[in-house]
Amino acid sequence: MALIITDECINCDVCEPECPNDAISQGDTIYEIDPDKCTECVGHYDTPQCVEVCPVDCIPKDLAHVESNAQLQAKYERLMAAKK
């Protein structure tokens, strides 16, 4: 399941550099997560790094993009293969 940034985001800029998949970018009003790139850090870390550093706890699971750990791992492998 990808993550999503809610409108409680305070634009503190700490989440974007933590994302190993470059899935986080500045949107019109708040940061946004690209669900096609978000693996919840599967393949990189044990926990989502953006969630770990977020000071306002505004990054829940995106219920519109439900994925299993196996699907997240497969997405991670596709993203890494594309970087080569």
N, C-alpha and C positions, 0 to 999 in steps of 0.2 A: 504494500500500500504506500503510495507516495504521501508526502506531507504537504501541508498548506499553511500559509501565513495568514492569520486573521487580521481584521482591521484594528486590533489592539496594538499592532506593530508601532513602535515609536521611532523607527528608522535610525536605530543606533549604530548600524553598519557592522555589527559583530558577526552576524550569521554568514554573510556572503563569502568572506575569505575562508571560512571553515569548511565549505562544501567541496568535497574532493571531486565531485562530478560537474562542477560549474552549473548546477541546476538553479541557483539563486541569483536573481538580478533585481535591480531597482525598477519598480513599476511606476505607474503614474503618481500614486500616492503612498504606496508602501512597497516593501520588498515582495517578490513573487517567487514561487517555486515551479519550475517546469516539470510536470509529472512524467514526461518522457525521459528525463535525466535523473530524477530522484530515485535512489535505491535505499533510502533510509540509512545510508552509509554501509549497507551490506556489501561485503567484499573489501571494505576499507577499515571499518571500525565495528565495535560491538554495539554501539549506540549512536543514534543520529547526532552528529556534532553540532548542528544548528540548534537543536533542542537543548543540548548541554550548555551552550553559551548564551541563550536567549534570556535576558533579564526580566522579561514580562510574561513568559510562558504563553506565547501566542502561536505556537507551531504544533498543532494537533495532526493526527492522521487525517488524510483526505478521503472521506467516505465515498467520494465519486470515483476514486481510483484504487479499488481494492485489489491487492496482489499478495500472493503467498511469499514466504521466504525463498522458495525455489524460483518463483517468477522474478523476484528482486535480484537473486543471484544471476539468473540468465540475462537480465537487463544490464547488470554490472559487467558481465563478460562481453556483451555486445558493445557497450560503451568503450571498454578497454581495447577491444579489437579495432574499433573505429579510430582510436587515437594512434595506432601503430602506423 
